[in-house]
Amino acid sequence: MRVLLVEDDHVLGSAIHSHIEHQGHGVDWVTRLDEASDACRTVEYGVILLDLSLPDGRGLDFLGALRKRHDKTPVIITTAQDQVAVRIDGLNAGADDYLVKPFDLGELTARLAAVARRYASSALPTTVIGAVEIDLGRHSVTRAGHDVSLTSREWAVLDTLVRRRGSIVSRDTLEDGLYAFGAEIESNAVEVFVSRIRKKLGRDFITTVRGLGYRIDSA
């Protein structure tokens, strides 16, 4: 899962970024709302962690604009404001959950998993392709009833393809999900991870559409 972290406190932001990345997710960290808006227009995120008070505006205004353009990306608000009225305003604006600072990083992990699970179950149920069963919400894959272990980058590629099942996904789109892990990626990274997924899930699991990208067939 790729997470957008919108947080201007560098100490807290660094701790959250490291923690989420350690959990196997890609993280893009921005400190301003204009940067967050640009990121959301170019990348599809699994969850947004949104502070309410940023140097260039209010997180609630950003959230409202997000929902007005029908962007349904799950949003967890993180704020030091513990008033009930503030929580209500956030939820009414379209937030999916709320964390009051300071919070335990273990609780953050649980909230991220819960929100992602709810989103995945409503947007895309468990996907079954031949002997392979994929649960995006639970971050799990089985083949012929046996658990399959994927690295975080393999999962990023698989997640993107499954969400667009039946459609051709360009290499550039798949690379977007890999850049979030912070390190530069090799020019053939997508091909490498597709090859690894095929070895684990079957040679024909992912179809290469020459010159266009990759596809997981819908049937």
Phi and psi restraints in degrees (value plus and minus 20) as a CYANA .aco file:
   2 ARG   PHI    -123.4   -83.4
   2 ARG   PSI     108.0   148.0
   3 VAL   PHI    -133.1   -93.1
   3 VAL   PSI     117.0   157.0
   4 LEU   PHI    -122.2   -82.2
   4 LEU   PSI      98.3   138.3
   5 LEU   PHI    -123.0   -83.0
   5 LEU   PSI      98.9   138.9
   6 VAL   PHI    -131.8   -91.8
   6 VAL   PSI      78.9   118.9
   7 GLU   PHI    -174.0  -134.0
   7 GLU   PSI     105.8   145.8
   8 ASP   PHI    -116.0   -76.0
   8 ASP   PSI     -27.8    12.2
   9 ASP   PHI    -101.5   -61.5
   9 ASP   PSI      92.7   132.7
  10 HIS   PHI     -90.0   -50.0
  10 HIS   PSI     -52.2   -12.2
  11 VAL   PHI     -88.7   -48.7
  11 VAL   PSI     -70.4   -30.4
  12 LEU   PHI     -86.2   -46.2
  12 LEU   PSI     -63.2   -23.2
  13 GLY   PHI     -80.2   -40.2
  13 GLY   PSI     -61.9   -21.9
  14 SER   PHI     -83.9   -43.9
  14 SER   PSI     -60.4   -20.4
  15 ALA   PHI     -86.0   -46.0
  15 ALA   PSI     -64.0   -24.0
  16 ILE   PHI     -85.6   -45.6
  16 ILE   PSI     -64.7   -24.7
  17 HIS   PHI     -77.6   -37.6
  17 HIS   PSI     -68.9   -28.9
  18 SER   PHI     -83.3   -43.3
  18 SER   PSI     -60.5   -20.5
  19 HIS   PHI     -85.2   -45.2
  19 HIS   PSI     -67.1   -27.1
  20 ILE   PHI     -85.9   -45.9
  20 ILE   PSI     -60.8   -20.8
  21 GLU   PHI     -83.5   -43.5
  21 GLU   PSI     -57.3   -17.3
  22 HIS   PHI     -84.8   -44.8
  22 HIS   PSI     -45.9    -5.9
  23 GLN   PHI     -99.2   -59.2
  23 GLN   PSI     -22.4    17.6
  24 GLY   PHI      77.3   117.3
  24 GLY   PSI      -6.4    33.6
  25 HIS   PHI    -125.8   -85.8
  25 HIS   PSI     134.8   174.8
  26 GLY   PHI    -103.7   -63.7
  26 GLY   PSI     124.0   164.0
  27 VAL   PHI    -154.0  -114.0
  27 VAL   PSI     108.7   148.7
  28 ASP   PHI    -128.4   -88.4
  28 ASP   PSI     104.2   144.2
  29 TRP   PHI    -132.2   -92.2
  29 TRP   PSI     101.4   141.4
  30 VAL   PHI    -144.3  -104.3
  30 VAL   PSI     137.9   177.9
  31 THR   PHI    -136.4   -96.4
  31 THR   PSI     -18.1    21.9
  32 ARG   PHI    -156.2  -116.2
  32 ARG   PSI     135.4   175.4
  33 LEU   PHI     -91.7   -51.7
  33 LEU   PSI     -53.7   -13.7
  34 ASP   PHI     -85.1   -45.1
  34 ASP   PSI     -55.9   -15.9
  35 GLU   PHI     -87.4   -47.4
  35 GLU   PSI     -58.1   -18.1
  36 ALA   PHI     -84.2   -44.2
  36 ALA   PSI     -61.7   -21.7
  37 SER   PHI     -82.1   -42.1
  37 SER   PSI     -64.8   -24.8
  38 ASP   PHI     -82.1   -42.1
  38 ASP   PSI     -61.3   -21.3
  39 ALA   PHI     -83.2   -43.2
  39 ALA   PSI     -62.8   -22.8
  40 CYS   PHI     -88.1   -48.1
  40 CYS   PSI     -44.4    -4.4
  41 ARG   PHI    -101.5   -61.5
  41 ARG   PSI     -34.6     5.4
  42 THR   PHI    -135.8   -95.8
  42 THR   PSI     -37.8     2.2
  43 VAL   PHI    -150.4  -110.4
  43 VAL   PSI     123.9   163.9
  44 GLU   PHI    -115.8   -75.8
  44 GLU   PSI      97.1   137.1
  45 TYR   PHI    -120.7   -80.7
  45 TYR   PSI     132.4   172.4
  46 GLY   PHI    -101.5   -61.5
  46 GLY   PSI     -56.4   -16.4
  47 VAL   PHI    -172.0  -132.0
  47 VAL   PSI     126.6   166.6
  48 ILE   PHI    -134.5   -94.5
  48 ILE   PSI     107.4   147.4
  49 LEU   PHI    -118.9   -78.9
  49 LEU   PSI      94.4   134.4
  50 LEU   PHI    -140.3  -100.3
  50 LEU   PSI      97.4   137.4
  51 ASP   PHI     -96.1   -56.1
  51 ASP   PSI     131.8   171.8
  52 LEU   PHI    -107.0   -67.0
  52 LEU   PSI     -46.0    -6.0
  53 SER   PHI    -137.1   -97.1
  53 SER   PSI      86.4   126.4
  54 LEU   PHI    -137.6   -97.6
  54 LEU   PSI     140.0   180.0
  55 PRO   PHI     -77.6   -37.6
  55 PRO   PSI     -50.0   -10.0
  56 ASP   PHI    -130.6   -90.6
  56 ASP   PSI      -0.7    39.3
  57 GLY   PHI     131.0   171.0
  57 GLY   PSI    -191.0  -151.0
  58 ARG   PHI    -117.2   -77.2
  58 ARG   PSI     116.3   156.3
  59 GLY   PHI     -79.7   -39.7
  59 GLY   PSI     -53.3   -13.3
  60 LEU   PHI     -84.6   -44.6
  60 LEU   PSI     -55.5   -15.5
  61 ASP   PHI     -86.3   -46.3
  61 ASP   PSI     -60.5   -20.5
  62 PHE   PHI     -81.7   -41.7
  62 PHE   PSI     -64.8   -24.8
  63 LEU   PHI     -82.4   -42.4
  63 LEU   PSI     -63.5   -23.5
  64 GLY   PHI     -81.1   -41.1
  64 GLY   PSI     -61.6   -21.6
  65 ALA   PHI     -86.1   -46.1
  65 ALA   PSI     -56.2   -16.2
  66 LEU   PHI     -80.5   -40.5
  66 LEU   PSI     -67.3   -27.3
  67 ARG   PHI     -91.3   -51.3
  67 ARG   PSI     -51.7   -11.7
  68 LYS   PHI     -84.4   -44.4
  68 LYS   PSI     -50.9   -10.9
  69 ARG   PHI    -113.3   -73.3
  69 ARG   PSI      -1.1    38.9
  70 HIS   PHI      44.0    84.0
  70 HIS   PSI      10.3    50.3
  71 ASP   PHI    -104.4   -64.4
  71 ASP   PSI      95.8   135.8
  72 LYS   PHI    -118.4   -78.4
  72 LYS   PSI      -6.0    34.0
  73 THR   PHI     -74.6   -34.6
  73 THR   PSI     109.4   149.4
  74 PRO   PHI     -79.5   -39.5
  74 PRO   PSI     118.1   158.1
  75 VAL   PHI    -146.4  -106.4
  75 VAL   PSI     107.7   147.7
  76 ILE   PHI    -129.9   -89.9
  76 ILE   PSI     100.0   140.0
  77 ILE   PHI    -101.6   -61.6
  77 ILE   PSI     115.3   155.3
  78 THR   PHI    -142.8  -102.8
  78 THR   PSI     103.8   143.8
  79 THR   PHI    -176.7  -136.7
  79 THR   PSI     137.0   177.0
  80 ALA   PHI    -104.9   -64.9
  80 ALA   PSI     -28.0    12.0
  81 GLN   PHI    -102.8   -62.8
  81 GLN   PSI      97.1   137.1
  82 ASP   PHI    -125.0   -85.0
  82 ASP   PSI     -12.0    28.0
  83 GLN   PHI     -89.9   -49.9
  83 GLN   PSI     122.4   162.4
  84 VAL   PHI     -79.5   -39.5
  84 VAL   PSI     -59.6   -19.6
  85 ALA   PHI     -80.7   -40.7
  85 ALA   PSI     -57.8   -17.8
  86 VAL   PHI     -87.4   -47.4
  86 VAL   PSI     -60.6   -20.6
  87 ARG   PHI     -82.3   -42.3
  87 ARG   PSI     -64.0   -24.0
  88 ILE   PHI     -81.9   -41.9
  88 ILE   PSI     -64.1   -24.1
  89 ASP   PHI     -79.0   -39.0
  89 ASP   PSI     -62.2   -22.2
  90 GLY   PHI     -84.7   -44.7
  90 GLY   PSI     -65.3   -25.3
  91 LEU   PHI     -86.7   -46.7
  91 LEU   PSI     -58.5   -18.5
  92 ASN   PHI     -87.2   -47.2
  92 ASN   PSI     -49.0    -9.0
  93 ALA   PHI     -96.5   -56.5
  93 ALA   PSI     -31.5     8.5
  94 GLY   PHI      97.7   137.7
  94 GLY   PSI      -8.5    31.5
  95 ALA   PHI     -90.6   -50.6
  95 ALA   PSI     130.9   170.9
  96 ASP   PHI    -117.3   -77.3
  96 ASP   PSI     -42.2    -2.2
  97 ASP   PHI    -181.6  -141.6
  97 ASP   PSI     154.7   194.7
  98 TYR   PHI    -166.8  -126.8
  98 TYR   PSI     110.5   150.5
  99 LEU   PHI    -146.7  -106.7
  99 LEU   PSI     108.4   148.4
 100 VAL   PHI    -115.5   -75.5
 100 VAL   PSI     108.4   148.4
 101 LYS   PHI     -95.9   -55.9
 101 LYS   PSI     125.1   165.1
 102 PRO   PHI     -98.4   -58.4
 102 PRO   PSI     124.6   164.6
 103 PHE   PHI    -146.2  -106.2
 103 PHE   PSI     137.4   177.4
 104 ASP   PHI     -98.0   -58.0
 104 ASP   PSI     116.4   156.4
 105 LEU   PHI     -85.2   -45.2
 105 LEU   PSI     -47.4    -7.4
 106 GLY   PHI     -84.8   -44.8
 106 GLY   PSI     -58.2   -18.2
 107 GLU   PHI     -87.0   -47.0
 107 GLU   PSI     -58.2   -18.2
 108 LEU   PHI     -78.9   -38.9
 108 LEU   PSI     -64.5   -24.5
 109 THR   PHI     -78.1   -38.1
 109 THR   PSI     -64.7   -24.7
 110 ALA   PHI     -85.0   -45.0
 110 ALA   PSI     -61.7   -21.7
 111 ARG   PHI     -86.0   -46.0
 111 ARG   PSI     -62.5   -22.5
 112 LEU   PHI     -79.4   -39.4
 112 LEU   PSI     -65.8   -25.8
 113 ALA   PHI     -83.8   -43.8
 113 ALA   PSI     -61.0   -21.0
 114 ALA   PHI     -86.0   -46.0
 114 ALA   PSI     -65.0   -25.0
 115 VAL   PHI     -86.3   -46.3
 115 VAL   PSI     -63.8   -23.8
 116 ALA   PHI     -82.5   -42.5
 116 ALA   PSI     -57.4   -17.4
 117 ARG   PHI     -85.5   -45.5
 117 ARG   PSI     -64.4   -24.4
 118 ARG   PHI     -83.0   -43.0
 118 ARG   PSI     -62.7   -22.7
 119 TYR   PHI     -85.4   -45.4
 119 TYR   PSI     -66.6   -26.6
 120 ALA   PHI     -85.1   -45.1
 120 ALA   PSI     -58.8   -18.8
 121 SER   PHI     -89.7   -49.7
 121 SER   PSI     -50.8   -10.8
 122 SER   PHI    -105.0   -65.0
 122 SER   PSI     -53.6   -13.6
 123 ALA   PHI    -108.6   -68.6
 123 ALA   PSI     -52.8   -12.8
 124 LEU   PHI    -175.5  -135.5
 124 LEU   PSI      88.8   128.8
 125 PRO   PHI     -90.2   -50.2
 125 PRO   PSI     159.8   199.8
 126 THR   PHI     -74.0   -34.0
 126 THR   PSI     111.3   151.3
 127 THR   PHI    -119.2   -79.2
 127 THR   PSI     108.2   148.2
 128 VAL   PHI    -136.5   -96.5
 128 VAL   PSI     101.7   141.7
 129 ILE   PHI    -148.9  -108.9
 129 ILE   PSI      81.2   121.2
 130 GLY   PHI      41.7    81.7
 130 GLY   PSI    -143.7  -103.7
 131 ALA   PHI    -108.5   -68.5
 131 ALA   PSI     -18.5    21.5
 132 VAL   PHI    -120.5   -80.5
 132 VAL   PSI     112.7   152.7
 133 GLU   PHI    -143.6  -103.6
 133 GLU   PSI     106.1   146.1
 134 ILE   PHI    -141.5  -101.5
 134 ILE   PSI     105.6   145.6
 135 ASP   PHI    -134.8   -94.8
 135 ASP   PSI      81.2   121.2
 136 LEU   PHI     -84.8   -44.8
 136 LEU   PSI     -56.3   -16.3
 137 GLY   PHI     -85.7   -45.7
 137 GLY   PSI     -60.5   -20.5
 138 ARG   PHI    -112.5   -72.5
 138 ARG   PSI     -21.9    18.1
 139 HIS   PHI      40.4    80.4
 139 HIS   PSI      26.7    66.7
 140 SER   PHI    -154.8  -114.8
 140 SER   PSI     129.3   169.3
 141 VAL   PHI    -157.8  -117.8
 141 VAL   PSI     115.8   155.8
 142 THR   PHI    -148.5  -108.5
 142 THR   PSI     131.5   171.5
 143 ARG   PHI    -151.2  -111.2
 143 ARG   PSI     100.7   140.7
 144 ALA   PHI      34.5    74.5
 144 ALA   PSI      15.9    55.9
 145 GLY   PHI      65.3   105.3
 145 GLY   PSI     -22.4    17.6
 146 HIS   PHI    -125.8   -85.8
 146 HIS   PSI     117.8   157.8
 147 ASP   PHI     -83.7   -43.7
 147 ASP   PSI     119.8   159.8
 148 VAL   PHI    -135.2   -95.2
 148 VAL   PSI     108.0   148.0
 149 SER   PHI    -112.9   -72.9
 149 SER   PSI     105.3   145.3
 150 LEU   PHI    -138.7   -98.7
 150 LEU   PSI     125.3   165.3
 151 THR   PHI     -94.0   -54.0
 151 THR   PSI     147.6   187.6
 152 SER   PHI     -80.9   -40.9
 152 SER   PSI     -57.9   -17.9
 153 ARG   PHI     -93.6   -53.6
 153 ARG   PSI     -57.3   -17.3
 154 GLU   PHI     -82.0   -42.0
 154 GLU   PSI     -61.5   -21.5
 155 TRP   PHI     -84.7   -44.7
 155 TRP   PSI     -58.9   -18.9
 156 ALA   PHI     -79.3   -39.3
 156 ALA   PSI     -61.8   -21.8
 157 VAL   PHI     -88.4   -48.4
 157 VAL   PSI     -67.1   -27.1
 158 LEU   PHI     -82.3   -42.3
 158 LEU   PSI     -64.4   -24.4
 159 ASP   PHI     -76.8   -36.8
 159 ASP   PSI     -66.5   -26.5
 160 THR   PHI     -82.7   -42.7
 160 THR   PSI     -62.6   -22.6
 161 LEU   PHI     -88.3   -48.3
 161 LEU   PSI     -60.5   -20.5
 162 VAL   PHI     -86.4   -46.4
 162 VAL   PSI     -60.4   -20.4
 163 ARG   PHI     -84.7   -44.7
 163 ARG   PSI     -42.3    -2.3
 164 ARG   PHI    -134.8   -94.8
 164 ARG   PSI      12.3    52.3
 165 ARG   PHI     -72.6   -32.6
 165 ARG   PSI     110.9   150.9
 166 GLY   PHI      73.4   113.4
 166 GLY   PSI     -33.9     6.1
 167 SER   PHI    -129.6   -89.6
 167 SER   PSI     134.0   174.0
 168 ILE   PHI     -99.8   -59.8
 168 ILE   PSI     109.5   149.5
 169 VAL   PHI    -131.0   -91.0
 169 VAL   PSI     104.6   144.6
 170 SER   PHI     -90.9   -50.9
 170 SER   PSI     138.9   178.9
 171 ARG   PHI     -81.3   -41.3
 171 ARG   PSI     -58.6   -18.6
 172 ASP   PHI     -79.9   -39.9
 172 ASP   PSI     -61.1   -21.1
 173 THR   PHI     -84.3   -44.3
 173 THR   PSI     -62.2   -22.2
 174 LEU   PHI     -86.9   -46.9
 174 LEU   PSI     -56.3   -16.3
 175 GLU   PHI     -84.1   -44.1
 175 GLU   PSI     -53.9   -13.9
 176 ASP   PHI     -74.8   -34.8
 176 ASP   PSI     -59.4   -19.4
 177 GLY   PHI     -92.4   -52.4
 177 GLY   PSI     -38.6     1.4
 178 LEU   PHI    -111.0   -71.0
 178 LEU   PSI     -51.9   -11.9
 179 TYR   PHI     -82.7   -42.7
 179 TYR   PSI     -44.0    -4.0
 180 ALA   PHI     -84.8   -44.8
 180 ALA   PSI     -34.1     5.9
 181 PHE   PHI    -103.3   -63.3
 181 PHE   PSI     -15.0    25.0
 182 GLY   PHI      72.9   112.9
 182 GLY   PSI     -47.2    -7.2
 183 ALA   PHI    -120.6   -80.6
 183 ALA   PSI     133.1   173.1
 184 GLU   PHI     -83.6   -43.6
 184 GLU   PSI     123.0   163.0
 185 ILE   PHI    -128.8   -88.8
 185 ILE   PSI     130.6   170.6
 186 GLU   PHI     -91.0   -51.0
 186 GLU   PSI     138.2   178.2
 187 SER   PHI     -83.2   -43.2
 187 SER   PSI     -44.5    -4.5
 188 ASN   PHI    -125.4   -85.4
 188 ASN   PSI      -0.2    39.8
 189 ALA   PHI     -78.7   -38.7
 189 ALA   PSI     -64.4   -24.4
 190 VAL   PHI     -80.2   -40.2
 190 VAL   PSI     -65.7   -25.7
 191 GLU   PHI     -80.2   -40.2
 191 GLU   PSI     -59.4   -19.4
 192 VAL   PHI     -83.4   -43.4
 192 VAL   PSI     -67.1   -27.1
 193 PHE   PHI     -92.1   -52.1
 193 PHE   PSI     -53.9   -13.9
 194 VAL   PHI     -82.2   -42.2
 194 VAL   PSI     -62.5   -22.5
 195 SER   PHI     -81.9   -41.9
 195 SER   PSI     -62.1   -22.1
 196 ARG   PHI     -85.3   -45.3
 196 ARG   PSI     -59.7   -19.7
 197 ILE   PHI     -84.6   -44.6
 197 ILE   PSI     -61.2   -21.2
 198 ARG   PHI     -80.5   -40.5
 198 ARG   PSI     -59.7   -19.7
 199 LYS   PHI     -83.1   -43.1
 199 LYS   PSI     -52.4   -12.4
 200 LYS   PHI    -108.4   -68.4
 200 LYS   PSI     -52.3   -12.3
 201 LEU   PHI    -133.7   -93.7
 201 LEU   PSI     -27.3    12.7
 202 GLY   PHI     105.1   145.1
 202 GLY   PSI     120.8   160.8
 203 ARG   PHI     -79.4   -39.4
 203 ARG   PSI     -55.8   -15.8
 204 ASP   PHI    -116.7   -76.7
 204 ASP   PSI     -10.4    29.6
 205 PHE   PHI     -84.5   -44.5
 205 PHE   PSI     -59.3   -19.3
 206 ILE   PHI    -135.6   -95.6
 206 ILE   PSI     108.9   148.9
 207 THR   PHI    -115.7   -75.7
 207 THR   PSI     112.6   152.6
 208 THR   PHI    -109.9   -69.9
 208 THR   PSI     105.9   145.9
 209 VAL   PHI    -126.5   -86.5
 209 VAL   PSI      80.9   120.9
 210 ARG   PHI     -75.2   -35.2
 210 ARG   PSI     110.5   150.5
 211 GLY   PHI      61.9   101.9
 211 GLY   PSI     -29.0    11.0
 212 LEU   PHI    -140.7  -100.7
 212 LEU   PSI     -63.3   -23.3
 213 GLY   PHI     132.6   172.6
 213 GLY   PSI    -160.5  -120.5
 214 TYR   PHI    -154.3  -114.3
 214 TYR   PSI     138.7   178.7
 215 ARG   PHI    -170.4  -130.4
 215 ARG   PSI     120.6   160.6
 216 ILE   PHI    -121.7   -81.7
 216 ILE   PSI     100.1   140.1
 217 ASP   PHI     -84.4   -44.4
 217 ASP   PSI     127.2   167.2
 218 SER   PHI    -100.3   -60.3
 218 SER   PSI     -32.9     7.1
